[in-house]
Amino acid sequence: MPPLFPFLLPAIDLIMEGTTGVLYLVSTPIGNLEDITLRALRILKEVDLVACEDTRRSKKLLSHYGISKPLISYYSPKEAQRVPLLLDRLKKGENVALITDAGTPLLSDPGWRLVKEAIEEGVPLVPVPGPSALLAALVASGFPTCPFAFWGFPPRKKGKLLHFLKGIKGMGLTHVFFESPKRILGTLKIMEEVWGDRRVMVAREMTKAYEEFIRGRLREVRASLEARKEVKGEVVLLVEGREGEPWKDKALGLAEEGFGAKEVAKILKVLYGTSKREVYSLLERRNLDSG
């Protein structure tokens, strides 16, 4: 019997009726296996193939939910080899789910090359949103969530890390990083050297049994971690942006370049989330002072 309201069918089901397969970007739990959507489970049951970083880890997740599907490894060193194979299967009409070991695909994980070439080849893409370590940490940090910048893993070599941190030092936004537990202490030390003793939060083992949020100044948090025998688990590092209101400097600079108040307000809204009222008030005071 046909559905009474066909227009209410998920767009995903309508796409699957085409001759070309669909590439699904499926978010999976970052720790707690309960953090997976009903839609993600349905897609994983329906696709013909699952591309994943580590087939052993992904098999445990799928087995937990009684899902048995062919798996193909898709990790960074294998990307160049796997993309043509996956595109070929997609063009033949097979549906493929791309998952990562934990969280949302492509965020400091492989997949960008496949997505880019799938778009170029006209293969439909469907994101299936869900868990994300960076967003989970951000909303629990107490730092401003708009704007923020996600930088992935910071450079490993000290020279490159120093150069990178100096380049973003003046940004008045919340900085979000992934970091290895083996490198976190060194990174915190260099950040303190370059940025001063800013507020920071280290989120460790989120959604797992030993979930922990360590908050304080860079020096305090580093001392707390140094007192431990070992830092373990997945780490998300958040650092506050430059203190003060950098949007004001940007607004005045744009005005000096000849941008009108309306244009400045639009730019500042995108960059800093600043309201029109704040921008107009600042520029009005500037005009009065200069007049």
N, C-alpha and C positions, 0 to 999 in steps of 0.2 A: 504494500500500500504506500503510495507516495506521501511525503510529509505534507501536513496541512498548510504550513507556512514555509515554503522552500527558501524564501528570502532570509530566513533566520538561520539557515545552515552556515556553519563556519566557513569563512572564505577559503580556508585551507582545503576543505573537502571539494570545493568547486575547482580549485587549482589542480587537484589530483586527477581530474577527469581529462586533462590534456594529454598529448602524446609524449611530451618531454617530461622527464622525472623532475622532482622537486628536491632542492637542497634545504634541509631544515637545520637551523642553528639552535640546538637544544641546550638549555642551561640545566645543570645537574647539581646536586647538593655539594656544599663546601665542607661538609662534615657529617651533620645529622642527616641520616637517610630519609627522614620524614619531610625534609625540605625539598620536595619535588612536586611539581604541579600535576594535576590530573591530565591536563593537556599534554604535558611532556611524556607521561607514561603511555598515553594513547598513541602519540606519534611514534615512540620507540617500538611499540607493538606492531604498527602498521608498515613501517619502512622496510625496504628490502635489504638494506645494509647500514651498519653503523661504523662510522670512521671515528677512531678515538686515539688519544695519546698513548695510553698503556692498556692493552687489551686485557691484562690480568685484573687491573683495578676496575675497568668498566664491566667486566664479566661478573664481578662481585655485586655491583649495583644492579645489573640486569637480573641476575639470579635471585636477588633479594625480592624482586617484584615478579618473579616467574616469567621473565621475558627471555626468549632464546632467539638470537639473531646472528647472522654472520657478522664477524667483526674484522676490521682491517686497521692496522696500526697507521696512525697519522701524526707523527711528531716531527719537530723541526728538521733534523737531518734527512728525513724521508719525504719532505714536502714536494720537492721538485719531481720525484719519481711518482708520487701518488696522485698528483693533480690530473695528469692525462688519463690515468686509469679511472678515476672517479668521474671525470667529465664524460668519458666514453660511456660509462654505465648510466649516467644521468640522461645522456642523449638517447639512449636506447629505451628510456621510459622508466628506469628504476628510480625509486625514491631513496634518498640517502640522508641520514641524520649525522651531523657532525657534533661531537661532544668533546669536552675536555676532561681532565682528571677530576676537576672540581670547579664549579661555578660556570660563568658565561664564556663561551668560546671566543677566541681572538684577543681577549684582554690579557696581554703578556703570555699568550698561548698561541700555538700554530693555528692557521686557518685563513689568514688574510689573503694569501696567494690564491687559494681555492675560491674564495668568495669573489675576488677581483676577476678571475678568469671566467667564473660562472656567469657573472654579470655581462662580461664581454661576449660570451657565447649565447646569451639570451636564455639561460637556465633560470627558472623561477626560484627565488629565495624566500624562505619564510622563517623569521626569527621566532623562537618559542621562549619568551622571557622567563626568568626565574632567579635563582640565587646568584649573588655577586658579592664576593668578599670585600671589594673596595666600597660598595654602597652600604653594606652592613656596618662596616667600620665607620664610615663617614657619618651616618645618622646617629651613631652611638658616641661620637667624639665630643660633642658639645661645641665644636668649631662651626663657623658659618658654612652652610652647605651651598651657598651661591654667592660668588663663583667658587669653584674648586678646580684643581688641575690634577689629573692622574698621570704620573710619570713612569709607571711600570717599575722595573727594577733599576735602581740608580747605577751609574758606572762602577765597575769593580775596582779599577786602578785609581790610586789616590790622586794622581795628577788630573785625570779626566773628571773625577768626582769634584775636585776643588773648582775646576773650570766651570763645570755644570752648575754647581751651587751658587757660584758668584754671578752667573748669568741670570738666575731667577731670584736672586736675593731681594730685589725691590718689589716683587709682586705681592700685592695685597690680597691674596687669596689662599684658601686652604690647600696645602700640598699633600697629596696621597701617593704613597709608594708601596710596592711589594718589596720585601727584603728577606734574605736568607738569615736564619737564626745564627749562623756562623759569622755573618758579617755585620749584624745589627749594632754591636758595640762600637766597632770602628766607624760605621756610618754616623752614629749619634755623636761621636767625638769630633769628627770633621765638620758636621753641621754646626756644632757649638762654636767651633773655631771661626767659621765663615759667617754664620747668622747671629751669633750671640746666644744668650740663654732663653730661647723662645719656649713657648708652651708646646707640648708634644703628647701624643698618645700612641702607645704600642698595643695593638690588638693581637692577641695570641690564641691560637686554637679555637677560633670562633665556631660556635654551634656544637662544639665537642664537649666531652666530659670536663676537661680542664680549661674551659674558656676563661680568658683573663683580659682585663683592660687596665693598663698601667698608665696613669695620667700624672702630669707634673711638668716641670721645666726639663730641658734637655739634660742638664747636669744631674738632676734628681733621678730621672728615669734611668740614665746610664749607670748611676751608682747602685740603683736597685737591682739592675740586671747583672752588674759586675759581682754583686754579693752572692750570686747563685753559682753553683758548680758548673751549670751548663744551661744555655737557653735552648729550649726545644720547641718544636711545632712550627706551623705556618705563621708568618708574621705580616701584618699590615701596619705601616708606619704613617702617622698623620702629624703634620707640623703646621702651626699657625703661620699666616702670611705676615708681611711687614706690618708692624704696629702703626696706628694712625689711619688716615683716610686717603690712600693713594688716588682714589677716583677724583679727588679735588684737583690734584696736580695735573691729571690727565685732562680734566674738563677745561682748566685754564689754558693748558697748552693747545688744545684743539681750538679754543676761542681765539687765541693769538694767531693761529694759522688761518683764520678766516671762516671757520665753520660757524653756522648759525646755531642758536640755542636749541632748536628742534632737532637738528642733525647731531649735536653734541649729546643730547638726551638719549637719542636712539643708540648711539655708539656706547655710551656709558651703561645703558640698560643691558646690552649684550655682554660687555666686559666685566661689569661689577654688580649688575642687578640693581643699580641705583635708580631711584624713582625720579620721574620728571620734575616733581615739585622740588626735590633737593637740588637738582641741577639748575633749574630756573632761578631758584633762590640764590644760589652761589653766584651765577652769572649776573643777576640783577645787582647784588652787592658790589661785584667787581665794577660794573658800569658806573654805579654811584660813586665809588671810591676814585675811579679814574676821571670822573666828570668834575 
